[in-house]
């Protein structure tokens, strides 16, 4: 599963051939969450409150890039790295 971004100890990844809805995975320590790209709702898992806020801020800023990467993953193309939250 390609890592597309890292910031503040958070790792953002996407799977190839993943199921709908379009989403990404956020990992922080031993916790993880699956997050819908369009709604930014957590589909599965949990993250600490502060980490969740950082991930959602990052995703809001990079939603179009996340959509583009989802389409690349569906076509088994290399995914683009996305700039971290600063």
Secondary structure, DSSP 4 states (H G I P E B T S, - for coil): -EEEEEETTEEEEE-TTPPSSPEEEEEETTEEEEEETTT--EEEE---HHHHHHHHHHHHHTHHHHHHHHHHHHTTPPPPP-PPP-
